[in-house]
Amino acid sequence: MGIYYLCLFLLSCRVGAVGAQLTLSPQTLTVLHGEEASFTCSAFNTQWTVMVWLLDSKAVLTISKENGVLPSIYPNVTAEESPASRGDSWVFVLKKTERRNQGRVTCDLQGIDRKTAVLFIQEKGNVKVFGEDKLAFKGQPVLFECQAAGWFPQPTLEWQVNGKKVRQDEYNISSEQSGPNLFNVISILRVKAEKSSPVDCLASVPALATPLESSVRLTVVAEVLEEGDDCTLPLVVTASLSVLLLLLLLSISAVFWYRQRRQAKLKAQEVMRFDQSGVGGGSVAEATRGRVNLAYISDVRAGP
């Protein structure tokens, strides 16, 4: 009889273990360096006592079903009970991720089950289009160079011209490893100057929701003469005629001013010579410049 009850007890324990269920989500998580990472571990149909969280097989946090989160020597980790979970579901939080945290994250319901997820940590670098805004004649080829530095893993680099994605066969990409598992990517884009537009270089990794962007502007000279613009040519002609007319008026004004100034200078010199001749006691003919009054009759009479 004792053996019968013992077998029955062992069988009931086996059935309870089979009926227990443990879930861990998400199964994989990718975040940027410095961001928060969280995983949820939930137990169903079981009476557990201790839940242990491990990072790459190292226990970093312990949760007691009765007392909650126990003190930890790792200040960067914590846990919060999920709402309406009745203490059977906990959210493990890694407050500020570091590259060394990348790896396995395990929820161990001691004596019952364990589940493991994978955490990936990525690095967000910077992106820069070299040089300033560029000026080019219509139809001229223009080169742009962009660098994305300090990324992990190797970033995806793309170009946009006037808001439209450039095909990959229109630019080249080269990469090199820099520092501890960091990558630099350089790309050169060659475009034909057709229309003034912004030129954007975008770099991204999977954990980055919005790509980083660096932009310059391409200004195309003489694009105002594009075919199909009916009002452009008359405007250009009108502007050119206006400039020529303005230059002509300025030239006429300059000539008139010069002649006026020359006449005034000559008149001043003439007056100066006349004054000098009068002071020096010169002859009447010299003073009058040879103009003699023929109607003048001297009143001098001969003596007796």
PADO-155001 format. One record per residue: residue in three letters; x, y, z of N, C-alpha, C in turn. Coordinates in steps of 0.05 Angstrom, whole numbers, plus 5000, padded with zeros to 4 digits. Each point is the difference from the previous one (the first is absolute). Last residue first. Layout:
alaXYZXYZXYZ
...
***
This chain:
pro599685153400499950244983502650044985
gly497248975027500650255014499850244981
ala494149094987502750104997500450265013
arg492949265036500450204979502950094999
val493549125039502550155003500350194976
asp493249325019499350285004502450185003
ser497849004947501550135022499350295001
ile493949174966501550234990501250145023
tyr495148984971501050185021501750224987
ala495849224958498450245000501050205021
leu503549104986500850174978498550265000
asn503149265075497550154993500850214979
val504849015021500350295003497550144990
arg504248975031497450124991500150305006
gly507049365024500150094972497450124991
arg501249685090500649774982499750084971
thr499350555081497549944985500449784980
ala507250265054497849975019497549924986
glu507650204949500349745014497749955018
ala500250824956499549784981500349735013
val501950765048497149974997499549774981
ser509149955054498750174981497149954999
gly505149755091500349944972498550194983
gly501649885101500350254984500349944971
gly498549365078502850044990500250254982
val491649705036501750085022502850064990
gly493649654940499350275009501850105022
ser501049114966500850204981499350285008
gln497149275054502950035001501050204980
asp490949775000500750155024503050055002
phe496749464930499250284996500850175025
arg501349075003502050134982499350294996
met494049475051502550035014502150144983
val491749764962499750225018502650065015
glu499749244945499850254984499850245018
gln499749145039502750064991500150264984
ala491649665028501550095023502950084992
lys494549604935499150285006501550115024
leu501649104977501050184979499350295006
lys496349325055502850035005501350194981
ala491049774989500350165024503050055006
gln497849414930499350284993500450195023
arg501149075016502250114984499550284992
arg493349535048502350065017502350124984
gln492449714953499350235017502450085017
arg500849224949500050234984499450265016
tyr499449155043502750064994500250264983
trp491549665021501350115024502950084994
phe495249564933498950275004501350135024
val502249094983501150184979499050295004
ala496549345058502850045005501350194980
ser491049734988500350185022502950065007
ile498149364934499350274991500350205022
ser501349105022502250104983499450284990
leu493449555051502350075016502350114984
leu492549674955499350255014502350095017
leu500949174957500150224981499450265013
leu499249215051502950064995500250244980
leu491449685018501150135024502950074996
leu495849504933498950275001501150165024
leu502149084993501450154980499150294999
val495649415059502750045009501650174979
ser491349734978499950195022502850075010
leu498949324936499650264988500050225021
ser500549115030502550074986499750284988
ala492449625040502050075021502650094987
thr493249684943499250255012502150095021
val501149154962500550214980499450285012
val497949255052502950034998500750224981
leu491049765009500950135024503050054999
pro495949524929499350295000501050145025
leu501449064999501650144980499350294998
thr494849435058502750045009501650174981
cys490749664991500450275010502850065008
asp497149134967499350204980500750285010
asp503748995019499250235017499650244982
gly503049174965497349965010499150225018
glu510449764992497949994979497349955013
glu508050515053498949744994497950014978
leu505750695045499649984971499049734992
val502450255090497750174993499449984970
glu507549595046497749834997497550164993
ala509450295018498850024974497749814996
val506149735079500150254987498749984972
val498549445096500749974972499850274986
thr501749575104498750224985501049984972
leu499349345093501250034974498450224985
arg501849745110498250084978501650034975
val500549355095501150244988498150074977
ser499749325096499150114975501750234991
ser498449055070501750244995499450104972
glu495549275081500050134974501950245000
leu496248995053501550265003500450114972
pro491649335020502850034992501250275007
thr492149505055500250204979503050034992
ala497949335064497350044987500150184976
leu507649335041499550284997497450054985
ala504249135015498850115025499350294999
pro504349524925497249915006498850125025
val507150604950500249725008497249925008
ser504450864934498149885019501049725007
ala501451024939501349775012498249885021
leu500150754909498649895023501449745009
cys500950994937501349745006498849895026
asp496950784919499949895027501549735001
val498250984940501249734997500449905028
pro493350804947501649905023501149724994
ser498150714919498649825018501849945024
ser499150464892500850075027498349845020
lys501949614902498250185014501050055028
glu505349524936497650044984498250225012
ala510449495005498550245009497750054981
lys504449045024500050204979498350235008
val505749285066497450084988500550204977
arg505049245073500550174976497350054987
leu504349665103497750024982500850194977
ile504849375083500450224981497749984980
ser502649625108498649974975500450254983
ile503549415096500350234983498749954973
val500449625111499249954972500250264985
asn503449465098499850254985499349934971
phe499149465104500450014971499750294989
leu502549355097498650234988500750014970
asn503549395074497549934987498350234991
pro508150315048498949745009497249954987
gly506550644944499649975029498849735006
ser498650184905501450205015499449965030
gln499249544891499549975029501750205015
glu495850114898502449915015499249995029
ser495550124889499950005029502649905012
ser494550444904502349855011499850025030
ile493750204904500249995029502549845007
asn494850594910501649785011500350025030
tyr492250334919502050085020501549755010
glu492949954936500950274994502050105020
asp495149155001502049994980501150284992
gln492849875064502649915011502249994979
arg491550694994500649724996502849935010
val494250815043501849954978500549704998
lys491250585040502249825006501749944975
lys494550935021499749744987502449835005
gly498950935029498149845013499549724988
asn506650644967497450134998497849825011
val507849455000500350254986497250114995
gln505549225068497550114989500650274986
trp505449025040500050284991497250074991
glu504849235075498550064976500150304993
leu504149125068500450274991498550044973
thr500849315094499050034972500150294993
pro506849535075497450134994499349984970
gln505649335069500550174977497350134991
pro498949715097501849884980500450204977
phe501250515058500149705003497149904999
trp506850984980497549845001500649715005
gly505750874981499449915028497449855003
ala500750634914502249915017499049915027
ala497650284891498649925024502149865018
gln500450724909501249815019498149955023
cys500350424889498749985026501449795017
glu500750664902501249795017498750015028
phe498350344888499450045029501249765015
leu500650514894500649785019499450095028
val496750264892500850105026500449765019
pro498950314885500049795021501150125026
gln494650574922502649945011499949785021
gly492350434955501349784985502749925010
lys496950975023498149794992501449794982
phe505950525072498550074976498349764992
ala502850235104500849864976498450104976
leu502650085115498950154978501149874974
lys498549705113501550014975498450144978
asp501349945118498249994977501650044974
glu506449645071497750195002498149964977
gly507149235045499850244984497550165005
phe499748955022502350185000499550244982
val493049415058500750044972502250215000
lys497049295081500750274991500649994971
val496449425098500150004970500550294991
asn501149285095499250264988500349984969
gly497849205076502250184996499150274990
lys495949125059499350214981502350194998
glu499048905029501150275005499150194978
gln495849045050501150124976501050295007
ile497048975047500650285005501450124976
phe493249105027502050114983500350305006
leu495849035049500150294999502450094982
val493249075019502650114991499750304998
ala495049145062499850184977502850114993
thr495249115061502350184993499350164975
lys495449365090499850094972502350214995
arg496749145076501550254993499750054970
asp495349385092500650044972501850254997
ile498149505087497849954982500850024971
gly505750175079498749755006497849934981
gln502551015002501649785012498449765008
leu499450724924498149945021501049755014
asp504850754934500249745012498049985023
cys502950614908498250005022499849715011
thr507750584936498649765008498250065024
val506250424912498550095023498249775008
arg509550144934497649865009498950135025
gly505950634937500149715004497449895010
gln505251015010499049844977500449705005
asn503150735057497549875007498949834977
arg507950564994500649755014497549855009
arg499650884959500849794981500549735013
glu493250645049502750034991500749774981
thr490550545046501549784988502850084992
lys492850305076501750134980501949794988
lys492749715057499550284998501650144977
leu495449045012502950074999500050304994
val491949325040500950244986503050045003
phe491149245007502850045007501050244983
val490049655035501550134978502850065010
trp491949235029501850215007501550104976
ser491249335041501250124976501750245008
asp494649495062501249794984501350104974
gly494750485073502749935008501449794983
arg491350394982499849855025502749895009
ser497350594923501349754996499849815024
ala497150974977498049784999501349734996
pro506850734977497450055011498149764996
ser510749885011498150074979497250045013
glu509650165050497849814997498150094979
glu510750235003497450105008497849794995
ala511750155012497749854990497550135011
thr511650204979497750005018497749844988
val511450354987497849834994497850025021
asn508750455001498950064973497649834993
pro505749955082498150225000498650064973
tyr504349125053500250124973497950234998
ile500949405075502550154999500450144973
ser490449765052501949904981502550175001
pro490149715059502250184995502149874982
leu490049664989502050005021502350184993
val489149954971502750034991501950015024
gly490949555026500650174977503050014993
asn495049465069501150265008500750194977
glu495949094990498850115025500950285006
lys503349504925497150014997498750145024
ser510050244969498649815017497050034996
ile509450224939497350095008498749775017
thr510550384962498349795011497450115009
leu509450244932497650095015498449765008
val508349924954500250285006497750105016
ala506149074963497650085014500450295009
lys504649494915500650125026497450115013
ser500749584911500449805021500850125027
asp497750584925502149824992500949825023
leu493550565038501250114976502449834993
leu490549825063502849964995500850154974
trp491849895085500750114973503049984997
val492049475063502750114998500550094971
met491749725077500650054972502750144998
val493949375077502250184993500350014970
thr492749525040500950155023502150214993
trp490949424951502850055001500750175025
gln491949394954500550135026503150045003
thr493149904908502149895017500250175026
asn494950174914499349735010502349885017
phe503550804946497249925001499849715011
ala507250944988499649725008497049945002
ser507250774949497449945013499849705005
cys507150904971499949715006497449945015
thr504850834934497849915017500049705003
phe507550874975498949734993497949935021
ser506350934961498249875019499049744988
ala507750904991499149744989498349865021
glu504151074973498949815019499149754986
glu508350674965497149995003499249785020
gly509150164973499050215018497050005003
his503949584913501750035024498950245016
leu493049534937502450164997501450015027
val493749154970499950285010502650134994
thr493749034983502350164990499650295009
leu496348915022499650295003502550144992
thr494248975001502450154993499350305002
gln493749425032502049794997502750134991
pro492850565061500349884973502249804999
ser495449785070499750164975501450275005
leu497748935043501950235001499850154974
thr494449185065500450154975502050235005
leu495948995045501750245004500550134973
gln493349205054500850134976501550255007
ala495848965042501150275004501050124974
gly496549105010498050204995501150285004
val505449235016499450014972498050234994
ala502349835089502350124985499450024971
gly493649595055500250285006502250144985
val499149064995497850134985500150305004
arg505949475050500850004972497950154983
cys498349875091502250204996500850024971
ser493949335024498750265002502050224996
leu503149115004498650054975498750275000
leu504349705078501950064979498750064974
phe494649715070501150275006501950094979
leu496449134996498050194994501050295005
cys505549275024499850034971498050214992
leu500649805090502450134991500050044970
tyr493049515041499850295005502550154991
tyr500249064993497950104982499750305004
ile505849515056501150044974498050124981
gly497249765085501750235001501250064973
met494849225011498350245000501750255000
***
